Amino acid sequence: MIDIDKYEGHTPAPWTNEYDEELGEHTIESGDGMVAQRVLGVDAQLIADAPKLLAEVKRLRKQLDSLREFCHKEDYDIYNWEVKNIEVI
């Protein structure tokens, strides 16, 4: 599991992917300034989407925690369910 605490304090979103046709390079920018420069290809979009991806990981973890809490209250065996269904998830 990824330790997402190490991302606390990152440059706030949104990040944008700006392409310089003359140089053939991408620059990733935010309202606070440059995040990355001289990035090539699809890596640029992945970097630009990093704050969105982190937010999605946090959202999904929160949902999973809620599911675990519900299952615990209802006395479901969530551990075995997760093991059996890991490929589905």
C-alpha positions as CSV (number, residue, x, y, z in Angstrom):
1,M,0.0,0.0,0.0
2,I,1.3,3.5,-0.8
3,D,2.0,5.8,2.1
4,I,0.0,8.9,0.9
5,D,1.1,10.9,4.0
6,K,4.4,11.6,2.2
7,Y,2.4,13.8,-0.3
8,E,1.1,16.2,2.4
9,G,1.9,19.7,1.5
10,H,2.3,19.1,-2.3
11,T,1.6,22.0,-4.6
12,P,-2.1,22.6,-4.7
13,A,-4.2,21.5,-7.7
14,P,-5.2,22.1,-10.3
15,W,-2.1,21.3,-12.3
16,T,-2.0,22.0,-16.1
17,N,0.0,20.4,-18.9
18,E,1.3,23.1,-21.2
19,Y,3.0,22.0,-24.4
20,D,5.8,24.1,-26.1
21,E,5.7,23.1,-29.8
22,E,9.0,24.8,-30.5
23,L,10.8,22.8,-27.9
24,G,8.6,19.7,-28.1
25,E,8.4,19.6,-24.3
26,H,5.7,19.9,-21.7
27,T,5.7,22.0,-18.6
28,I,3.4,21.2,-15.7
29,E,2.1,24.3,-13.9
30,S,-0.1,25.2,-11.1
31,G,-1.5,28.5,-9.8
32,D,1.6,28.6,-7.5
33,G,4.1,28.3,-10.4
34,M,5.9,25.5,-12.2
35,V,5.7,22.0,-10.9
36,A,7.8,20.2,-13.6
37,Q,9.5,21.1,-16.8
38,R,11.1,19.4,-19.8
39,V,8.6,16.5,-19.6
40,L,8.0,14.4,-22.6
41,G,4.8,12.7,-23.9
42,V,2.2,11.0,-21.8
43,D,4.3,11.4,-18.7
44,A,3.3,15.0,-18.7
45,Q,-0.4,14.2,-18.4
46,L,0.3,11.6,-15.7
47,I,2.2,14.2,-13.7
48,A,-0.5,16.9,-14.3
49,D,-3.2,14.4,-13.1
50,A,-1.2,13.5,-9.9
51,P,-3.4,15.6,-7.6
52,K,-6.6,14.1,-9.1
53,L,-5.2,10.6,-8.7
54,L,-4.2,11.2,-5.1
55,A,-7.7,12.6,-4.3
56,E,-9.2,9.5,-5.9
57,V,-7.0,7.2,-3.8
58,K,-8.1,9.1,-0.7
59,R,-11.8,8.8,-1.7
60,L,-11.5,5.1,-2.4
61,R,-9.7,4.4,0.9
62,K,-12.4,6.3,2.8
63,Q,-15.1,4.2,1.0
64,L,-13.2,1.0,1.8
65,D,-12.9,2.0,5.5
66,S,-16.6,2.7,5.6
67,L,-17.3,-0.7,4.1
68,R,-15.0,-2.4,6.6
69,E,-16.7,-0.6,9.4
70,F,-20.2,-1.6,8.2
71,C,-19.2,-5.2,7.8
72,H,-17.6,-5.3,11.2
73,K,-20.9,-3.9,12.7
74,E,-22.9,-6.5,10.8
75,D,-20.4,-9.3,11.8
76,Y,-19.4,-10.0,8.2
77,D,-16.0,-11.7,7.6
78,I,-14.6,-8.9,5.5
79,Y,-11.0,-10.2,5.6
80,N,-12.0,-13.5,3.8
81,W,-14.2,-11.6,1.4
82,E,-11.3,-9.3,0.4
83,V,-9.0,-12.3,-0.1
84,K,-11.5,-14.2,-2.2
85,N,-12.4,-11.1,-4.3
86,I,-9.1,-9.4,-4.6
87,E,-8.9,-10.0,-8.4
88,V,-12.4,-8.5,-8.8
89,I,-11.4,-5.3,-6.9
